[in-house]
Amino acid sequence: MTKWECMICGYVYDEDAEGVKFEDLPDDWVCPECGAPKEDFEKI
């Protein structure tokens, strides 16, 4: 699995820890830290 980083605040979404692939999150999902949309995340 992969990690994704919010380019706004640096929050890291860890697919292993969350148990859900980033791509499988709903389109309206936002960063839990700053509210940025999925588009503002990059694979790390």
For each residue, the residues with C-beta under 8 A, 3 or more apart:
1: 14 15 16 21
2: 15 21 22 43 44
3: 12 13 14 15 43 44
4: 12 13 15 22 41 42 43 44
5: 10 11 12 13 41 42 44
6: 9 10 11 12 13 31 33 34 36 40 41
7: 36 40 41 42
8: 31 34 36 40
9: 6 31 33 34 36
10: 5 6
11: 5 6 31 32 33 34
12: 3 4 5 6 44
13: 3 4 5 6 18 22 41
14: 1 3 17 18
15: 1 2 3 4 18 19 20 21 22
16: 1 19
17: 14
18: 13 14 15
19: 15 16
20: 15 24 25
21: 1 2 15 24 25
22: 2 4 13 15 25 38 41 43
23:
24: 20 21
25: 20 21 22 29 38
26: 29
27: 38
28:
29: 25 26 37 38
30: 35 36 37 38
31: 6 8 9 11 34 35 36 37 40 41
32: 11
33: 6 9 11
34: 6 8 9 11 31
35: 30 31
36: 6 7 8 9 30 31 40 41
37: 29 30 31 40
38: 22 25 27 29 30 41
39:
40: 6 7 8 31 36 37
41: 4 5 6 7 13 22 31 36 38
42: 4 5 7
43: 2 3 4 22
44: 2 3 4 5 12
